Amino acid sequence: MLIGHYRTKISSKHRTAVPVKYRQELSKKVVVAQWYENCLVIVSEKQWQSLLSQVTEKPFIASPARETDRFLLANAFEIELDNQGRFVVPPALAKYANLNEEIVFIGLLNRVEIWGLENWQKHQTYLNQNAGDIAEQLGNVGKKKDE
């Protein structure tokens, strides 16, 4: 199961290693992509296909569907981890996620997010302060306004 978080380093050339616990779940071939809230996502090839099916089921004539395609697919890279789980984060992704010396891998059941340490600490503060409100908003997702 992909849960928990791990702080680690990233080199000046954007090389890092996926934590062992996550590698056991992900496999050697993964997809690394731009994700929401200025972080990156890592998923197995199989999970990537599942994720894409959720996106591609939307009508391509709708602008939000096309923009989501562009956001996710134009900045996605197939990566093969070496025997020690190392890989190089593509420079465009490292810049997008503000990855500097320290990064955080976060397991979220079916995906792993990579955050720059500073961005993660700020976001975690936000989550801690707003968890109740976020849960309430989530409870309203899909409900009609007059319910």
Backbone as JSON, one array per atom type, in Angstrom:
{
  "sequence": "MLIGHYRTKISSKHRTAVPVKYRQELSKKVVVAQWYENCLVIVSEKQWQSLLSQVTEKPFIASPARETDRFLLANAFEIELDNQGRFVVPPALAKYANLNEEIVFIGLLNRVEIWGLENWQKHQTYLNQNAGDIAEQLGNVGKKKDE",
  "N": [[0.84, -1.17, 0.0], [0.54, 2.21, -0.81], [1.42, 4.5, 1.26], [2.11, 7.05, 3.75], [5.02, 9.22, 4.29], [8.19, 10.27, 3.0], [11.18, 11.9, 3.51], [13.82, 13.04, 1.49], [16.8, 13.49, -0.49], [17.61, 15.4, -3.44], [19.66, 15.52, -6.23], [21.81, 18.09, -7.69], [21.57, 17.69, -10.35], [19.1, 16.71, -10.58], [18.64, 14.07, -9.77], [17.29, 11.36, -8.02], [15.98, 8.93, -5.67], [13.37, 6.59, -5.55], [11.63, 5.76, -2.62], [12.19, 2.58, -1.02], [9.93, 1.14, -0.05], [7.85, 2.14, -1.64], [8.73, 1.46, -4.18], [8.36, -1.28, -4.27], [5.66, -1.48, -4.73], [5.21, -0.02, -7.06], [6.7, -0.9, -9.36], [9.32, -1.27, -11.88], [9.04, 0.28, -14.18], [7.66, 3.36, -14.58], [5.42, 6.2, -14.62], [6.08, 9.58, -14.58], [4.74, 12.66, -13.81], [3.56, 16.04, -14.25], [1.57, 17.45, -11.7], [-1.21, 18.36, -9.65], [-1.41, 21.3, -7.47], [1.26, 22.13, -7.65], [3.04, 19.91, -7.49], [4.55, 16.71, -8.24], [3.56, 13.6, -9.79], [3.88, 10.11, -9.39], [3.24, 7.1, -10.9], [2.46, 3.63, -11.48], [2.74, 1.99, -14.69], [0.37, 0.65, -15.25], [-1.46, 1.86, -13.46], [-1.36, 4.43, -14.48], [-2.68, 4.13, -16.91], [-5.25, 3.61, -15.94], [-5.79, 6.04, -14.66], [-5.72, 7.76, -16.87], [-7.94, 6.85, -18.27], [-10.02, 7.91, -16.81], [-9.77, 10.57, -17.43], [-9.87, 10.66, -20.25], [-12.4, 9.84, -20.81], [-14.02, 11.97, -20.84], [-15.73, 14.36, -22.92], [-13.88, 15.37, -25.73], [-14.46, 17.69, -27.0], [-15.05, 19.51, -25.12], [-13.68, 22.25, -23.53], [-12.43, 22.18, -20.86], [-11.73, 19.45, -20.71], [-9.85, 19.17, -22.76], [-7.88, 20.93, -21.85], [-7.14, 19.69, -19.47], [-6.07, 17.34, -20.48], [-3.82, 18.47, -21.77], [-2.44, 19.57, -19.6], [-1.8, 17.28, -18.05], [-0.76, 15.29, -19.88], [1.11, 16.48, -21.65], [3.21, 16.93, -20.03], [4.19, 14.54, -19.05], [6.22, 11.71, -18.4], [7.67, 8.67, -19.36], [9.46, 6.56, -17.31], [12.23, 4.57, -16.39], [13.19, 2.98, -13.55], [16.39, 2.55, -12.01], [18.29, -0.27, -10.65], [18.48, 0.47, -8.01], [16.38, 2.07, -7.63], [16.67, 4.62, -8.56], [16.29, 7.65, -10.46], [16.18, 10.25, -12.94], [14.69, 13.29, -12.55], [12.86, 14.91, -14.98], [14.03, 18.06, -16.2], [12.08, 20.13, -16.68], [9.95, 19.3, -15.11], [11.1, 19.3, -12.57], [11.54, 22.01, -12.24], [8.88, 23.0, -12.35], [7.78, 21.87, -10.0], [9.34, 23.01, -8.1], [11.66, 21.71, -7.07], [14.24, 21.4, -4.95], [17.14, 20.95, -2.95], [16.04, 19.25, -0.86], [13.4, 16.92, -0.85], [10.06, 15.53, -0.73], [8.51, 12.43, -0.7], [5.26, 11.27, -1.06], [2.95, 8.89, -0.2], [-0.1, 7.95, -1.59], [-2.18, 5.9, -1.63], [-2.89, 4.94, -4.48], [-1.03, 6.27, -5.88], [2.03, 8.19, -5.94], [3.17, 11.21, -4.7], [5.51, 13.81, -5.41], [7.05, 16.32, -3.7], [8.56, 19.54, -3.36], [10.38, 20.27, -0.46], [9.84, 22.71, 0.96], [7.44, 23.61, -0.28], [5.78, 21.44, 0.42], [5.73, 21.63, 3.23], [4.4, 24.07, 3.57], [1.96, 23.41, 2.37], [1.1, 21.34, 4.01], [0.67, 22.7, 6.4], [-1.51, 24.27, 5.59], [-3.36, 22.17, 5.12], [-3.6, 21.1, 7.73], [-4.82, 23.23, 9.04], [-7.23, 23.44, 7.71], [-8.57, 21.01, 7.41], [-11.1, 20.08, 8.36], [-12.97, 21.75, 7.0], [-12.35, 21.08, 4.37], [-13.08, 18.36, 4.3], [-15.82, 18.65, 4.66], [-16.52, 20.03, 2.31], [-15.87, 18.04, 0.47], [-17.8, 16.18, 1.12], [-19.96, 17.37, -0.07], [-19.54, 17.15, -2.77], [-20.82, 16.37, -5.88], [-23.43, 16.54, -5.03], [-26.63, 17.98, -5.59], [-27.48, 21.46, -5.68], [-29.92, 22.06, -4.43], [-30.37, 20.05, -2.63]],
  "CA": [[0.0, 0.0, 0.0], [1.31, 3.45, -0.91], [1.03, 5.44, 2.31], [3.22, 7.64, 4.49], [5.86, 10.17, 3.57], [9.63, 10.09, 3.17], [12.03, 13.01, 3.09], [15.08, 12.6, 0.9], [17.56, 14.5, -1.23], [17.66, 15.36, -4.89], [20.95, 16.12, -6.62], [21.73, 19.3, -8.52], [21.19, 17.24, -11.69], [17.72, 16.2, -10.42], [18.62, 12.62, -9.59], [16.8, 10.95, -6.71], [15.57, 7.52, -5.63], [12.06, 6.29, -4.98], [11.79, 4.94, -1.42], [12.05, 1.13, -1.23], [8.54, 0.71, 0.18], [7.05, 2.51, -2.81], [9.21, 0.71, -5.36], [7.75, -2.6, -4.24], [4.3, -1.36, -5.25], [5.15, 0.66, -8.35], [7.45, -1.61, -10.4], [10.48, -0.54, -12.41], [8.6, 1.24, -15.19], [6.66, 4.26, -14.0], [5.18, 7.46, -15.3], [6.24, 10.75, -13.72], [4.03, 13.73, -14.51], [3.13, 17.24, -13.56], [0.35, 17.17, -10.97], [-1.87, 19.54, -9.09], [-0.78, 21.96, -6.33], [2.69, 22.25, -7.91], [3.83, 18.74, -7.15], [4.61, 15.71, -9.31], [2.95, 12.33, -9.46], [4.5, 8.89, -9.94], [2.33, 5.95, -10.89], [2.86, 2.5, -12.32], [2.17, 2.09, -16.03], [-1.02, 0.18, -15.16], [-2.24, 2.9, -12.8], [-1.43, 5.56, -15.41], [-3.77, 3.82, -17.85], [-6.49, 3.8, -15.2], [-5.94, 7.48, -14.47], [-6.04, 8.36, -18.16], [-9.3, 6.49, -18.67], [-10.91, 8.86, -16.15], [-9.64, 11.84, -18.14], [-10.24, 10.54, -21.66], [-13.83, 9.57, -20.94], [-14.69, 13.26, -20.99], [-15.78, 14.73, -24.35], [-12.74, 16.21, -26.11], [-14.92, 18.99, -27.5], [-15.15, 20.4, -23.97], [-12.39, 22.9, -23.25], [-11.75, 21.66, -19.66], [-11.15, 18.14, -21.0], [-8.63, 19.39, -23.55], [-6.88, 21.57, -20.99], [-6.65, 18.67, -18.54], [-5.16, 16.52, -21.3], [-2.56, 19.2, -21.98], [-1.77, 19.7, -18.31], [-1.25, 15.99, -17.62], [-0.04, 14.49, -20.89], [2.26, 17.18, -22.24], [4.27, 16.95, -19.04], [4.32, 13.19, -18.5], [7.4, 11.03, -18.92], [7.88, 7.28, -18.99], [10.76, 6.46, -16.65], [12.6, 3.25, -15.87], [14.04, 3.1, -12.38], [17.51, 1.61, -12.01], [18.15, -1.31, -9.62], [18.4, 1.09, -6.7], [15.21, 2.93, -7.64], [17.04, 6.0, -8.92], [15.89, 8.19, -11.75], [16.4, 11.69, -13.1], [13.46, 14.05, -12.76], [13.06, 15.8, -16.11], [14.22, 19.44, -15.73], [10.83, 20.92, -16.69], [9.15, 18.9, -13.95], [11.79, 19.77, -11.36], [11.27, 23.44, -12.14], [7.45, 23.16, -12.04], [7.51, 21.48, -8.61], [10.29, 23.71, -7.24], [12.44, 20.7, -6.37], [15.59, 21.79, -4.61], [17.92, 19.92, -2.26], [15.24, 18.27, -0.12], [12.08, 16.65, -1.4], [9.25, 14.62, 0.06], [7.67, 11.48, -1.42], [4.05, 11.05, -0.28], [2.15, 7.79, -0.72], [-1.54, 8.23, -1.54], [-2.85, 4.67, -2.04], [-2.64, 4.47, -5.85], [-0.05, 7.16, -6.51], [3.02, 8.83, -5.08], [3.45, 12.58, -5.08], [6.82, 14.35, -5.05], [6.94, 17.74, -3.36], [9.69, 20.25, -2.79], [10.16, 20.31, 0.99], [9.2, 23.97, 1.38], [6.05, 23.58, -0.75], [5.05, 20.46, 1.21], [5.51, 22.15, 4.57], [3.33, 25.07, 3.47], [0.69, 22.74, 2.08], [0.71, 20.58, 5.19], [0.11, 23.7, 7.32], [-2.84, 24.55, 5.06], [-4.21, 21.0, 5.39], [-3.85, 21.01, 9.17], [-5.73, 24.31, 9.42], [-8.48, 23.41, 6.95], [-9.02, 19.63, 7.17], [-12.55, 19.97, 8.58], [-13.67, 22.41, 5.9], [-12.11, 20.29, 3.16], [-13.92, 17.17, 4.42], [-17.21, 19.07, 4.44], [-16.65, 20.29, 0.88], [-15.86, 16.76, -0.21], [-19.11, 15.58, 1.34], [-20.93, 18.02, -0.95], [-19.21, 16.89, -4.17], [-21.81, 15.55, -6.57], [-24.79, 16.84, -4.58], [-27.29, 19.11, -6.24], [-27.57, 22.61, -4.77], [-31.18, 22.11, -3.69], [-30.47, 18.88, -1.74]],
  "C": [[0.89, 1.24, 0.0], [0.78, 4.45, 0.1], [2.28, 6.0, 2.99], [3.99, 8.65, 3.66], [7.32, 9.95, 3.95], [10.35, 11.32, 2.66], [13.33, 12.44, 2.55], [15.72, 13.77, 0.17], [17.36, 14.32, -2.73], [18.94, 16.08, -5.29], [20.73, 17.36, -7.46], [21.36, 18.96, -9.97], [19.85, 16.53, -11.68], [17.63, 14.69, -10.3], [18.2, 12.32, -8.16], [16.42, 9.47, -6.79], [14.21, 7.4, -4.97], [12.28, 5.43, -3.74], [11.45, 3.46, -1.68], [10.6, 0.68, -1.08], [7.66, 1.02, -1.02], [7.45, 1.72, -4.05], [8.57, -0.66, -5.41], [6.35, -2.59, -4.83], [4.26, -0.86, -6.7], [5.68, -0.14, -9.53], [8.55, -0.72, -10.95], [10.1, 0.53, -13.43], [7.45, 2.04, -14.62], [6.44, 5.45, -14.93], [5.31, 8.55, -14.25], [5.61, 11.91, -14.49], [3.8, 14.93, -13.6], [1.79, 16.92, -12.89], [-0.19, 18.45, -10.38], [-1.13, 20.06, -7.86], [0.75, 22.04, -6.44], [3.52, 21.12, -7.33], [3.87, 17.83, -8.38], [3.91, 14.46, -8.85], [3.76, 11.22, -10.11], [3.48, 7.79, -9.81], [2.92, 4.83, -11.73], [2.23, 2.69, -13.69], [0.69, 1.69, -16.01], [-1.91, 1.26, -14.54], [-2.38, 4.13, -13.69], [-2.57, 5.34, -16.4], [-5.13, 4.03, -17.18], [-6.79, 5.28, -15.01], [-6.37, 8.15, -15.78], [-7.46, 8.03, -18.6], [-10.31, 7.43, -18.01], [-10.92, 10.19, -16.89], [-10.2, 11.73, -19.54], [-11.7, 10.19, -21.86], [-14.63, 10.86, -21.09], [-14.68, 13.65, -22.46], [-14.67, 15.72, -24.71], [-13.18, 17.56, -26.66], [-15.09, 20.0, -26.37], [-13.78, 20.95, -23.63], [-11.72, 22.37, -21.98], [-11.12, 20.28, -19.88], [-9.85, 18.29, -21.78], [-7.52, 19.99, -22.69], [-6.3, 20.58, -19.98], [-5.71, 17.71, -19.27], [-3.81, 17.19, -21.44], [-1.75, 19.28, -20.69], [-1.09, 18.39, -17.92], [-0.34, 15.34, -18.65], [1.17, 15.18, -21.48], [3.46, 17.17, -21.3], [4.37, 15.62, -18.3], [5.49, 12.49, -19.18], [7.42, 9.59, -18.44], [9.31, 7.15, -18.48], [10.99, 5.02, -16.25], [13.58, 3.47, -14.72], [15.22, 2.14, -12.51], [17.33, 0.63, -10.85], [18.06, -0.75, -8.2], [17.24, 2.09, -6.61], [15.48, 4.37, -8.02], [16.52, 6.36, -10.3], [16.2, 9.68, -11.76], [15.04, 12.33, -13.38], [13.71, 14.97, -13.95], [13.1, 17.26, -15.65], [12.94, 20.27, -15.69], [9.97, 20.57, -15.48], [9.78, 19.37, -12.65], [11.54, 21.26, -11.15], [9.82, 23.69, -11.73], [7.18, 22.93, -10.55], [8.46, 22.14, -7.62], [11.1, 22.72, -6.39], [13.87, 21.19, -6.2], [16.22, 20.67, -3.8], [17.1, 18.85, -1.55], [13.86, 18.17, -0.74], [11.35, 15.66, -0.49], [8.44, 13.75, -0.9], [6.48, 11.19, -0.52], [3.23, 9.96, -0.94], [0.67, 8.06, -0.51], [-2.33, 7.09, -2.2], [-2.49, 4.2, -3.43], [-1.63, 5.33, -6.59], [0.91, 7.68, -5.46], [3.21, 10.24, -5.6], [4.86, 12.94, -4.63], [6.64, 15.85, -4.86], [8.32, 18.29, -3.01], [9.38, 20.42, -1.31], [9.42, 21.57, 1.43], [7.73, 24.02, 0.96], [5.22, 22.62, 0.09], [4.76, 21.0, 2.61], [4.41, 23.21, 4.57], [1.98, 24.4, 3.25], [0.19, 21.94, 3.29], [0.12, 21.51, 6.25], [-1.32, 24.04, 6.89], [-3.8, 23.4, 5.38], [-4.57, 20.91, 6.87], [-4.86, 22.06, 9.63], [-7.11, 24.18, 8.8], [-9.08, 22.03, 6.73], [-10.53, 19.47, 7.33], [-13.35, 20.56, 7.44], [-13.53, 21.62, 4.6], [-12.99, 19.05, 3.17], [-15.38, 17.51, 4.15], [-17.46, 19.36, 2.97], [-16.7, 18.99, 0.09], [-17.19, 16.04, -0.05], [-20.18, 16.17, 0.43], [-20.65, 17.79, -2.43], [-20.27, 15.96, -4.76], [-23.24, 15.8, -6.12], [-25.34, 18.01, -5.37], [-27.47, 20.21, -5.22], [-28.84, 22.61, -3.93], [-31.37, 20.88, -2.78], [-30.27, 19.29, -0.3]]
}
